[in-house]
Amino acid sequence: MDLAADPAIVRAAQQGIRWAQAEDPQAGSPWVMVSINDGEDVHFRKAVLTDPVCPADCPQPCVAVCPPHALVPLTTSGTVHIQADLCYGCGRCEPVCPHRRIATPNHPVPVVEVLPSLIELGIQAVEIHTHIGRQAQFGQLWAYLRPWLRQLEAVSVSFNDGPGLEGYLRDLLALMDPLPKVLIWQADGRPMSGDIASGPGTSKATLRLAHKVLSMGLPGYVQLAGGTNAQTVPLLDPRWPVAGLAFGSYARQLVATYFQGQAGSAHQQELTAGIPLAKQLVAQVKQRPVAVAPRFHQTSFS
């Protein structure tokens, strides 16, 4: 499960996993992965009060709509306290504030400062977004990640197509010494576009990129991303040893209606209602007949 590198988001996802497992005790536990960019700070979105005091007559609807219960009313002062370690920046509190005293600005934090707390929370994987020509930035990030590799089950490298791609990926292989336990090459054919349409068009770019990467014979697993939707698997040649698909914006669009309710038990019930839809999406990947090459293994990342 690929998440933003925010401890609050990781905690929320882990809670969601526990809810899902309560519904299906036989279910396994997915790896929790956080995404970072080489050479860039992590950006968090956190709710903040633009005025330290709420008006006396404010009904404080922000408290009711906060999924992680990060907003706590203070009876002594009549205002609201925002617990930053719980807030994951969903932004629901901002539009409901009757007095427009809540904002959700971005907060840049260096990866080196946030990664130890993420490891402590028990993340199992890291996804690195990179671009052709960023060998130096990737090398700096990898040098920092190296001591943590034993505590990670997988590292995914996400990239777009472009001139010189094979040379760039081979340069990254040389930098990744030692290699992680599981190395995933994420072919991001058309980033953040799975929700544009439900037809086959958005999948074609990632299929072309995946075929290109598979022909390189790199060690590790190849995963499809960018433009993936319900039409991607039917278009995928069963002879290609693709190890999984990442459903990002398309999956978010599918389950969006299940995340519009209130916090607490009602929110949990809505989450539970969305599980069959998520299972249906992932099942088509797990059930896909595929000719698996020796270095690959059939799996699914979503």
ROKE-595932 format. One record per residue (C-alpha): residue number from 1; residue in one letter; y, x, z. Coordinates in steps of 0.1 Angstrom, whole numbers, plus 5000, padded with zeros to 4 digits. Layout:
{num:NUM, residu:a, Y:Y, X:X, Z:Z}
...
//
This chain:
{num:1, residu:m, Y:5000, X:5000, Z:5000}
{num:2, residu:d, Y:5031, X:5017, Z:4987}
{num:3, residu:l, Y:5062, X:5013, Z:5010}
{num:4, residu:a, Y:5097, X:5026, Z:5014}
{num:5, residu:a, Y:5097, X:5056, Z:5038}
{num:6, residu:d, Y:5112, X:5037, Z:5067}
{num:7, residu:p, Y:5094, X:5036, Z:5100}
{num:8, residu:a, Y:5105, X:5000, Z:5105}
{num:9, residu:i, Y:5089, X:4990, Z:5072}
{num:10, residu:v, Y:5057, X:5008, Z:5080}
{num:11, residu:r, Y:5054, X:4990, Z:5113}
{num:12, residu:a, Y:5060, X:4956, Z:5096}
{num:13, residu:a, Y:5033, X:4964, Z:5070}
{num:14, residu:q, Y:5009, X:4975, Z:5097}
{num:15, residu:q, Y:5015, X:4941, Z:5114}
{num:16, residu:g, Y:5008, X:4923, Z:5082}
{num:17, residu:i, Y:4976, X:4943, Z:5077}
{num:18, residu:r, Y:4965, X:4932, Z:5112}
{num:19, residu:w, Y:4972, X:4896, Z:5104}
{num:20, residu:a, Y:4953, X:4898, Z:5071}
{num:21, residu:q, Y:4923, X:4914, Z:5089}
{num:22, residu:a, Y:4924, X:4886, Z:5115}
{num:23, residu:e, Y:4919, X:4862, Z:5087}
{num:24, residu:d, Y:4891, X:4883, Z:5071}
{num:25, residu:p, Y:4874, X:4905, Z:5098}
{num:26, residu:q, Y:4851, X:4920, Z:5071}
{num:27, residu:a, Y:4881, X:4934, Z:5052}
{num:28, residu:g, Y:4887, X:4971, Z:5053}
{num:29, residu:s, Y:4919, X:4988, Z:5061}
{num:30, residu:p, Y:4941, X:4999, Z:5032}
{num:31, residu:w, Y:4959, X:5033, Z:5032}
{num:32, residu:v, Y:4996, X:5030, Z:5039}
{num:33, residu:m, Y:5016, X:5051, Z:5015}
{num:34, residu:v, Y:5053, X:5059, Z:5017}
{num:35, residu:s, Y:5074, X:5068, Z:4986}
{num:36, residu:i, Y:5098, X:5097, Z:4985}
{num:37, residu:n, Y:5118, X:5114, Z:4957}
{num:38, residu:d, Y:5118, X:5151, Z:4952}
{num:39, residu:g, Y:5153, X:5166, Z:4959}
{num:40, residu:e, Y:5167, X:5133, Z:4973}
{num:41, residu:d, Y:5173, X:5119, Z:5007}
{num:42, residu:v, Y:5154, X:5088, Z:5019}
{num:43, residu:h, Y:5177, X:5057, Z:5019}
{num:44, residu:f, Y:5173, X:5030, Z:5045}
{num:45, residu:r, Y:5191, X:4997, Z:5046}
{num:46, residu:k, Y:5199, X:4986, Z:5082}
{num:47, residu:a, Y:5218, X:4956, Z:5095}
{num:48, residu:v, Y:5249, X:4964, Z:5114}
{num:49, residu:l, Y:5276, X:4944, Z:5132}
{num:50, residu:t, Y:5310, X:4948, Z:5116}
{num:51, residu:d, Y:5325, X:4933, Z:5148}
{num:52, residu:p, Y:5309, X:4941, Z:5182}
{num:53, residu:v, Y:5314, X:4905, Z:5196}
{num:54, residu:c, Y:5302, X:4872, Z:5182}
{num:55, residu:p, Y:5325, X:4842, Z:5186}
{num:56, residu:a, Y:5317, X:4821, Z:5216}
{num:57, residu:d, Y:5307, X:4791, Z:5195}
{num:58, residu:c, Y:5284, X:4810, Z:5171}
{num:59, residu:p, Y:5249, X:4794, Z:5169}
{num:60, residu:q, Y:5236, X:4829, Z:5159}
{num:61, residu:p, Y:5213, X:4818, Z:5130}
{num:62, residu:c, Y:5207, X:4855, Z:5123}
{num:63, residu:v, Y:5184, X:4856, Z:5152}
{num:64, residu:a, Y:5161, X:4829, Z:5138}
{num:65, residu:v, Y:5157, X:4843, Z:5103}
{num:66, residu:c, Y:5149, X:4879, Z:5113}
{num:67, residu:p, Y:5112, X:4885, Z:5105}
{num:68, residu:p, Y:5107, X:4916, Z:5128}
{num:69, residu:h, Y:5128, X:4901, Z:5157}
{num:70, residu:a, Y:5152, X:4930, Z:5154}
{num:71, residu:l, Y:5182, X:4908, Z:5164}
{num:72, residu:v, Y:5183, X:4900, Z:5201}
{num:73, residu:p, Y:5210, X:4877, Z:5217}
{num:74, residu:l, Y:5226, X:4892, Z:5247}
{num:75, residu:t, Y:5234, X:4864, Z:5272}
{num:76, residu:t, Y:5257, X:4886, Z:5293}
{num:77, residu:s, Y:5281, X:4893, Z:5265}
{num:78, residu:g, Y:5275, X:4865, Z:5241}
{num:79, residu:t, Y:5268, X:4888, Z:5212}
{num:80, residu:v, Y:5238, X:4901, Z:5193}
{num:81, residu:h, Y:5221, X:4934, Z:5196}
{num:82, residu:i, Y:5204, X:4949, Z:5165}
{num:83, residu:q, Y:5174, X:4971, Z:5172}
{num:84, residu:a, Y:5176, X:4996, Z:5144}
{num:85, residu:d, Y:5140, X:5008, Z:5149}
{num:86, residu:l, Y:5127, X:4973, Z:5140}
{num:87, residu:c, Y:5152, X:4964, Z:5113}
{num:88, residu:y, Y:5138, X:4971, Z:5078}
{num:89, residu:g, Y:5168, X:4959, Z:5058}
{num:90, residu:c, Y:5155, X:4926, Z:5044}
{num:91, residu:g, Y:5191, X:4913, Z:5044}
{num:92, residu:r, Y:5183, X:4877, Z:5055}
{num:93, residu:c, Y:5208, X:4879, Z:5084}
{num:94, residu:e, Y:5238, X:4888, Z:5063}
{num:95, residu:p, Y:5243, X:4856, Z:5043}
{num:96, residu:v, Y:5236, X:4832, Z:5072}
{num:97, residu:c, Y:5262, X:4847, Z:5096}
{num:98, residu:p, Y:5288, X:4820, Z:5098}
{num:99, residu:h, Y:5316, X:4846, Z:5105}
{num:100, residu:r, Y:5305, X:4873, Z:5080}
{num:101, residu:r, Y:5301, X:4899, Z:5107}
{num:102, residu:i, Y:5268, X:4914, Z:5096}
{num:103, residu:a, Y:5265, X:4940, Z:5068}
{num:104, residu:t, Y:5234, X:4959, Z:5055}
{num:105, residu:p, Y:5246, X:4993, Z:5043}
{num:106, residu:n, Y:5224, X:5022, Z:5031}
{num:107, residu:h, Y:5218, X:5051, Z:5054}
{num:108, residu:p, Y:5206, X:5084, Z:5037}
{num:109, residu:v, Y:5182, X:5104, Z:5058}
{num:110, residu:p, Y:5166, X:5138, Z:5048}
{num:111, residu:v, Y:5129, X:5136, Z:5042}
{num:112, residu:v, Y:5123, X:5164, Z:5067}
{num:113, residu:e, Y:5138, X:5143, Z:5095}
{num:114, residu:v, Y:5118, X:5111, Z:5088}
{num:115, residu:l, Y:5084, X:5123, Z:5078}
{num:116, residu:p, Y:5072, X:5134, Z:5113}
{num:117, residu:s, Y:5078, X:5099, Z:5126}
{num:118, residu:l, Y:5059, X:5084, Z:5097}
{num:119, residu:i, Y:5030, X:5107, Z:5102}
{num:120, residu:e, Y:5030, X:5097, Z:5139}
{num:121, residu:l, Y:5028, X:5061, Z:5129}
{num:122, residu:g, Y:4996, X:5068, Z:5110}
{num:123, residu:i, Y:5005, X:5067, Z:5073}
{num:124, residu:q, Y:4976, X:5080, Z:5052}
{num:125, residu:a, Y:4994, X:5088, Z:5019}
{num:126, residu:v, Y:5026, X:5099, Z:5003}
{num:127, residu:e, Y:5039, X:5091, Z:4968}
{num:128, residu:i, Y:5063, X:5116, Z:4952}
{num:129, residu:h, Y:5086, X:5103, Z:4925}
{num:130, residu:t, Y:5096, X:5131, Z:4901}
{num:131, residu:h, Y:5110, X:5138, Z:4867}
{num:132, residu:i, Y:5104, X:5164, Z:4840}
{num:133, residu:g, Y:5124, X:5196, Z:4848}
{num:134, residu:r, Y:5124, X:5192, Z:4886}
{num:135, residu:q, Y:5099, X:5220, Z:4893}
{num:136, residu:a, Y:5123, X:5236, Z:4919}
{num:137, residu:q, Y:5129, X:5204, Z:4938}
{num:138, residu:f, Y:5093, X:5195, Z:4938}
{num:139, residu:g, Y:5083, X:5229, Z:4950}
{num:140, residu:q, Y:5107, X:5227, Z:4979}
{num:141, residu:l, Y:5094, X:5193, Z:4989}
{num:142, residu:w, Y:5058, X:5205, Z:4986}
{num:143, residu:a, Y:5064, X:5235, Z:5008}
{num:144, residu:y, Y:5075, X:5210, Z:5035}
{num:145, residu:l, Y:5046, X:5187, Z:5030}
{num:146, residu:r, Y:5020, X:5214, Z:5030}
{num:147, residu:p, Y:5015, X:5216, Z:5068}
{num:148, residu:w, Y:5009, X:5178, Z:5069}
{num:149, residu:l, Y:4983, X:5176, Z:5041}
{num:150, residu:r, Y:4953, X:5177, Z:5066}
{num:151, residu:q, Y:4967, X:5145, Z:5081}
{num:152, residu:l, Y:4970, X:5127, Z:5047}
{num:153, residu:e, Y:4942, X:5111, Z:5027}
{num:154, residu:a, Y:4961, X:5111, Z:4994}
{num:155, residu:v, Y:4992, X:5123, Z:4975}
{num:156, residu:s, Y:5004, X:5104, Z:4945}
{num:157, residu:v, Y:5027, X:5120, Z:4919}
{num:158, residu:s, Y:5047, X:5093, Z:4900}
{num:159, residu:f, Y:5065, X:5103, Z:4867}
{num:160, residu:n, Y:5078, X:5089, Z:4834}
{num:161, residu:d, Y:5070, X:5101, Z:4799}
{num:162, residu:g, Y:5091, X:5126, Z:4780}
{num:163, residu:p, Y:5091, X:5159, Z:4760}
{num:164, residu:g, Y:5071, X:5186, Z:4777}
{num:165, residu:l, Y:5053, X:5163, Z:4801}
{num:166, residu:e, Y:5019, X:5182, Z:4800}
{num:167, residu:g, Y:5036, X:5215, Z:4808}
{num:168, residu:y, Y:5055, X:5200, Z:4836}
{num:169, residu:l, Y:5025, X:5184, Z:4852}
{num:170, residu:r, Y:5006, X:5217, Z:4850}
{num:171, residu:d, Y:5035, X:5234, Z:4866}
{num:172, residu:l, Y:5032, X:5209, Z:4895}
{num:173, residu:l, Y:4995, X:5216, Z:4898}
{num:174, residu:a, Y:5003, X:5253, Z:4902}
{num:175, residu:l, Y:5028, X:5244, Z:4930}
{num:176, residu:m, Y:5003, X:5221, Z:4948}
{num:177, residu:d, Y:4983, X:5248, Z:4965}
{num:178, residu:p, Y:4961, X:5237, Z:4982}
{num:179, residu:l, Y:4955, X:5204, Z:4964}
{num:180, residu:p, Y:4955, X:5172, Z:4986}
{num:181, residu:k, Y:4922, X:5155, Z:4995}
{num:182, residu:v, Y:4929, X:5129, Z:4968}
{num:183, residu:l, Y:4954, X:5135, Z:4940}
{num:184, residu:i, Y:4967, X:5106, Z:4920}
{num:185, residu:w, Y:4987, X:5108, Z:4888}
{num:186, residu:q, Y:5008, X:5076, Z:4886}
{num:187, residu:a, Y:5017, X:5070, Z:4850}
{num:188, residu:d, Y:5050, X:5050, Z:4854}
{num:189, residu:g, Y:5054, X:5038, Z:4819}
{num:190, residu:r, Y:5082, X:5013, Z:4823}
{num:191, residu:p, Y:5096, X:5015, Z:4859}
{num:192, residu:m, Y:5104, X:4983, Z:4878}
{num:193, residu:s, Y:5097, X:4960, Z:4849}
{num:194, residu:g, Y:5065, X:4941, Z:4858}
{num:195, residu:d, Y:5086, X:4910, Z:4867}
{num:196, residu:i, Y:5105, X:4909, Z:4834}
{num:197, residu:a, Y:5077, X:4889, Z:4817}
{num:198, residu:s, Y:5041, X:4879, Z:4823}
{num:199, residu:g, Y:5030, X:4888, Z:4788}
{num:200, residu:p, Y:5015, X:4920, Z:4775}
{num:201, residu:g, Y:5047, X:4937, Z:4763}
{num:202, residu:t, Y:5057, X:4955, Z:4795}
{num:203, residu:s, Y:5022, X:4969, Z:4799}
{num:204, residu:k, Y:5021, X:4988, Z:4766}
{num:205, residu:a, Y:5043, X:5017, Z:4778}
{num:206, residu:t, Y:5021, X:5025, Z:4808}
{num:207, residu:l, Y:4990, X:5022, Z:4787}
{num:208, residu:r, Y:5003, X:5047, Z:4762}
{num:209, residu:l, Y:5014, X:5071, Z:4790}
{num:210, residu:a, Y:4980, X:5067, Z:4808}
{num:211, residu:h, Y:4961, X:5076, Z:4776}
{num:212, residu:k, Y:4983, X:5107, Z:4772}
{num:213, residu:v, Y:4977, X:5119, Z:4807}
{num:214, residu:l, Y:4939, X:5112, Z:4805}
{num:215, residu:s, Y:4938, X:5134, Z:4775}
{num:216, residu:m, Y:4952, X:5163, Z:4795}
{num:217, residu:g, Y:4921, X:5165, Z:4817}
{num:218, residu:l, Y:4940, X:5171, Z:4849}
{num:219, residu:p, Y:4921, X:5171, Z:4882}
{num:220, residu:g, Y:4926, X:5139, Z:4901}
{num:221, residu:y, Y:4928, X:5102, Z:4894}
{num:222, residu:v, Y:4951, X:5084, Z:4869}
{num:223, residu:q, Y:4968, X:5052, Z:4880}
{num:224, residu:l, Y:4988, X:5027, Z:4859}
{num:225, residu:a, Y:5023, X:5016, Z:4870}
{num:226, residu:g, Y:5056, X:5004, Z:4856}
{num:227, residu:g, Y:5053, X:4971, Z:4837}
{num:228, residu:t, Y:5019, X:4962, Z:4851}
{num:229, residu:n, Y:5010, X:4925, Z:4854}
{num:230, residu:a, Y:4981, X:4901, Z:4850}
{num:231, residu:q, Y:4978, X:4911, Z:4813}
{num:232, residu:t, Y:4974, X:4949, Z:4819}
{num:233, residu:v, Y:4936, X:4949, Z:4827}
{num:234, residu:p, Y:4927, X:4928, Z:4797}
{num:235, residu:l, Y:4946, X:4953, Z:4775}
{num:236, residu:l, Y:4930, X:4983, Z:4791}
{num:237, residu:d, Y:4902, X:5000, Z:4771}
{num:238, residu:p, Y:4871, X:4999, Z:4793}
{num:239, residu:r, Y:4863, X:5034, Z:4781}
{num:240, residu:w, Y:4893, X:5049, Z:4798}
{num:241, residu:p, Y:4885, X:5063, Z:4832}
{num:242, residu:v, Y:4916, X:5047, Z:4848}
{num:243, residu:a, Y:4911, X:5047, Z:4886}
{num:244, residu:g, Y:4936, X:5019, Z:4896}
{num:245, residu:l, Y:4968, X:4999, Z:4890}
{num:246, residu:a, Y:4999, X:4997, Z:4910}
{num:247, residu:f, Y:5014, X:4962, Z:4910}
{num:248, residu:g, Y:5050, X:4965, Z:4922}
{num:249, residu:s, Y:5077, X:4942, Z:4910}
{num:250, residu:y, Y:5052, X:4918, Z:4894}
{num:251, residu:a, Y:5033, X:4914, Z:4927}
{num:252, residu:r, Y:5066, X:4909, Z:4946}
{num:253, residu:q, Y:5076, X:4882, Z:4923}
{num:254, residu:l, Y:5042, X:4864, Z:4928}
{num:255, residu:v, Y:5044, X:4864, Z:4966}
{num:256, residu:a, Y:5081, X:4859, Z:4970}
{num:257, residu:t, Y:5077, X:4822, Z:4977}
{num:258, residu:y, Y:5056, X:4831, Z:5007}
{num:259, residu:f, Y:5083, X:4851, Z:5024}
{num:260, residu:q, Y:5112, X:4826, Z:5025}
{num:261, residu:g, Y:5104, X:4810, Z:5059}
{num:262, residu:q, Y:5114, X:4817, Z:5095}
{num:263, residu:a, Y:5102, X:4845, Z:5117}
{num:264, residu:g, Y:5073, X:4843, Z:5142}
{num:265, residu:s, Y:5042, X:4822, Z:5138}
{num:266, residu:a, Y:5056, X:4802, Z:5108}
{num:267, residu:h, Y:5061, X:4835, Z:5090}
{num:268, residu:q, Y:5026, X:4846, Z:5098}
{num:269, residu:q, Y:5012, X:4813, Z:5083}
{num:270, residu:e, Y:5031, X:4818, Z:5051}
{num:271, residu:l, Y:5018, X:4854, Z:5049}
{num:272, residu:t, Y:4983, X:4841, Z:5053}
{num:273, residu:a, Y:4988, X:4815, Z:5025}
{num:274, residu:g, Y:4996, X:4844, Z:5001}
{num:275, residu:i, Y:4965, X:4864, Z:5008}
{num:276, residu:p, Y:4943, X:4845, Z:4982}
{num:277, residu:l, Y:4969, X:4852, Z:4955}
{num:278, residu:a, Y:4970, X:4889, Z:4963}
{num:279, residu:k, Y:4932, X:4890, Z:4963}
{num:280, residu:q, Y:4930, X:4874, Z:4929}
{num:281, residu:l, Y:4954, X:4900, Z:4915}
{num:282, residu:v, Y:4935, X:4930, Z:4929}
{num:283, residu:a, Y:4900, X:4916, Z:4922}
{num:284, residu:q, Y:4905, X:4919, Z:4884}
{num:285, residu:v, Y:4910, X:4957, Z:4889}
{num:286, residu:k, Y:4880, X:4961, Z:4912}
{num:287, residu:q, Y:4857, X:4941, Z:4889}
{num:288, residu:r, Y:4867, X:4959, Z:4857}
{num:289, residu:p, Y:4838, X:4975, Z:4840}
{num:290, residu:v, Y:4847, X:5010, Z:4832}
{num:291, residu:a, Y:4832, X:5042, Z:4818}
{num:292, residu:v, Y:4839, X:5065, Z:4847}
{num:293, residu:a, Y:4842, X:5102, Z:4839}
{num:294, residu:p, Y:4826, X:5126, Z:4865}
{num:295, residu:r, Y:4859, X:5136, Z:4881}
{num:296, residu:f, Y:4870, X:5100, Z:4886}
{num:297, residu:h, Y:4859, X:5072, Z:4909}
{num:298, residu:q, Y:4865, X:5035, Z:4905}
{num:299, residu:t, Y:4891, X:5024, Z:4930}
{num:300, residu:s, Y:4922, X:5003, Z:4933}
{num:301, residu:f, Y:4957, X:5009, Z:4946}
{num:302, residu:s, Y:4981, X:4980, Z:4949}
//
